[in-house]
Amino acid sequence: MTGLYVDAYPDALRIARRVLGAAEADDVVQAAVVVMLRRRHTLTHASPQCFYKVVKNLALDWRAQRQRVDYVGEEMLALLDAQRQRDVRGHRVAPPPRRHDGTPSG
């Protein structure tokens, strides 16, 4: 595995940079090495192509995770705003009152 890593590192880094950019590329290659080491007992001969595939898949996973956006509802936004006001004013601020149907008023 050490020889494979030394020989394939520049190409693996290039693959990760194409997917993620330079900032996270080295982290992805290092994570791919860990994956390969964990799978060593199942791999008889680790090929550079296998290593490149692991790097590419991890880079795509990292990019998808970074691009994932969660929806924040109005209730959560009201609570976050109350928390921000508390931090600014230094005391507890109640969230806005709620209507009978459960939606925030105002």
MODELLER restraints for C-alpha pairs under 7 A, 6 or more apart:
rsr = mdl.restraints
at = mdl.atoms
rsr.add(forms.Gaussian(group=physical.xy_distance, feature=features.Distance(at['CA:4:A'], at['CA:48:A']), mean=6.54, stdev=0.5))
rsr.add(forms.Gaussian(group=physical.xy_distance, feature=features.Distance(at['CA:8:A'], at['CA:48:A']), mean=6.18, stdev=0.5))
rsr.add(forms.Gaussian(group=physical.xy_distance, feature=features.Distance(at['CA:12:A'], at['CA:29:A']), mean=6.55, stdev=0.5))
rsr.add(forms.Gaussian(group=physical.xy_distance, feature=features.Distance(at['CA:12:A'], at['CA:52:A']), mean=5.71, stdev=0.5))
rsr.add(forms.Gaussian(group=physical.xy_distance, feature=features.Distance(at['CA:12:A'], at['CA:55:A']), mean=6.45, stdev=0.5))
rsr.add(forms.Gaussian(group=physical.xy_distance, feature=features.Distance(at['CA:13:A'], at['CA:25:A']), mean=5.99, stdev=0.5))
rsr.add(forms.Gaussian(group=physical.xy_distance, feature=features.Distance(at['CA:13:A'], at['CA:26:A']), mean=6.36, stdev=0.5))
rsr.add(forms.Gaussian(group=physical.xy_distance, feature=features.Distance(at['CA:13:A'], at['CA:29:A']), mean=6.34, stdev=0.5))
rsr.add(forms.Gaussian(group=physical.xy_distance, feature=features.Distance(at['CA:15:A'], at['CA:56:A']), mean=6.49, stdev=0.5))
rsr.add(forms.Gaussian(group=physical.xy_distance, feature=features.Distance(at['CA:16:A'], at['CA:25:A']), mean=4.85, stdev=0.5))
rsr.add(forms.Gaussian(group=physical.xy_distance, feature=features.Distance(at['CA:16:A'], at['CA:28:A']), mean=6.81, stdev=0.5))
rsr.add(forms.Gaussian(group=physical.xy_distance, feature=features.Distance(at['CA:16:A'], at['CA:55:A']), mean=6.54, stdev=0.5))
rsr.add(forms.Gaussian(group=physical.xy_distance, feature=features.Distance(at['CA:16:A'], at['CA:56:A']), mean=6.31, stdev=0.5))
rsr.add(forms.Gaussian(group=physical.xy_distance, feature=features.Distance(at['CA:16:A'], at['CA:59:A']), mean=5.77, stdev=0.5))
rsr.add(forms.Gaussian(group=physical.xy_distance, feature=features.Distance(at['CA:17:A'], at['CA:25:A']), mean=5.17, stdev=0.5))
rsr.add(forms.Gaussian(group=physical.xy_distance, feature=features.Distance(at['CA:19:A'], at['CA:59:A']), mean=6.20, stdev=0.5))
rsr.add(forms.Gaussian(group=physical.xy_distance, feature=features.Distance(at['CA:19:A'], at['CA:60:A']), mean=6.67, stdev=0.5))
rsr.add(forms.Gaussian(group=physical.xy_distance, feature=features.Distance(at['CA:20:A'], at['CA:59:A']), mean=6.47, stdev=0.5))
rsr.add(forms.Gaussian(group=physical.xy_distance, feature=features.Distance(at['CA:20:A'], at['CA:63:A']), mean=6.31, stdev=0.5))
rsr.add(forms.Gaussian(group=physical.xy_distance, feature=features.Distance(at['CA:28:A'], at['CA:55:A']), mean=6.53, stdev=0.5))
rsr.add(forms.Gaussian(group=physical.xy_distance, feature=features.Distance(at['CA:28:A'], at['CA:58:A']), mean=6.47, stdev=0.5))
rsr.add(forms.Gaussian(group=physical.xy_distance, feature=features.Distance(at['CA:28:A'], at['CA:59:A']), mean=6.10, stdev=0.5))
rsr.add(forms.Gaussian(group=physical.xy_distance, feature=features.Distance(at['CA:29:A'], at['CA:55:A']), mean=5.89, stdev=0.5))
rsr.add(forms.Gaussian(group=physical.xy_distance, feature=features.Distance(at['CA:32:A'], at['CA:54:A']), mean=5.87, stdev=0.5))
rsr.add(forms.Gaussian(group=physical.xy_distance, feature=features.Distance(at['CA:32:A'], at['CA:55:A']), mean=5.41, stdev=0.5))
rsr.add(forms.Gaussian(group=physical.xy_distance, feature=features.Distance(at['CA:75:A'], at['CA:104:A']), mean=6.86, stdev=0.5))
rsr.add(forms.Gaussian(group=physical.xy_distance, feature=features.Distance(at['CA:78:A'], at['CA:95:A']), mean=6.23, stdev=0.5))
rsr.add(forms.Gaussian(group=physical.xy_distance, feature=features.Distance(at['CA:78:A'], at['CA:96:A']), mean=6.96, stdev=0.5))
rsr.add(forms.Gaussian(group=physical.xy_distance, feature=features.Distance(at['CA:79:A'], at['CA:95:A']), mean=5.91, stdev=0.5))
rsr.add(forms.Gaussian(group=physical.xy_distance, feature=features.Distance(at['CA:82:A'], at['CA:93:A']), mean=5.81, stdev=0.5))
rsr.add(forms.Gaussian(group=physical.xy_distance, feature=features.Distance(at['CA:82:A'], at['CA:94:A']), mean=6.45, stdev=0.5))
rsr.add(forms.Gaussian(group=physical.xy_distance, feature=features.Distance(at['CA:82:A'], at['CA:95:A']), mean=5.38, stdev=0.5))
rsr.add(forms.Gaussian(group=physical.xy_distance, feature=features.Distance(at['CA:85:A'], at['CA:93:A']), mean=6.70, stdev=0.5))
rsr.add(forms.Gaussian(group=physical.xy_distance, feature=features.Distance(at['CA:86:A'], at['CA:92:A']), mean=5.09, stdev=0.5))
rsr.add(forms.Gaussian(group=physical.xy_distance, feature=features.Distance(at['CA:86:A'], at['CA:93:A']), mean=5.52, stdev=0.5))
rsr.add(forms.Gaussian(group=physical.xy_distance, feature=features.Distance(at['CA:96:A'], at['CA:104:A']), mean=6.53, stdev=0.5))
rsr.add(forms.Gaussian(group=physical.xy_distance, feature=features.Distance(at['CA:96:A'], at['CA:105:A']), mean=6.91, stdev=0.5))
rsr.add(forms.Gaussian(group=physical.xy_distance, feature=features.Distance(at['CA:97:A'], at['CA:104:A']), mean=6.17, stdev=0.5))
rsr.add(forms.Gaussian(group=physical.xy_distance, feature=features.Distance(at['CA:97:A'], at['CA:105:A']), mean=6.06, stdev=0.5))
rsr.add(forms.Gaussian(group=physical.xy_distance, feature=features.Distance(at['CA:98:A'], at['CA:104:A']), mean=4.35, stdev=0.5))
rsr.add(forms.Gaussian(group=physical.xy_distance, feature=features.Distance(at['CA:98:A'], at['CA:105:A']), mean=5.42, stdev=0.5))
rsr.add(forms.Gaussian(group=physical.xy_distance, feature=features.Distance(at['CA:99:A'], at['CA:105:A']), mean=5.70, stdev=0.5))
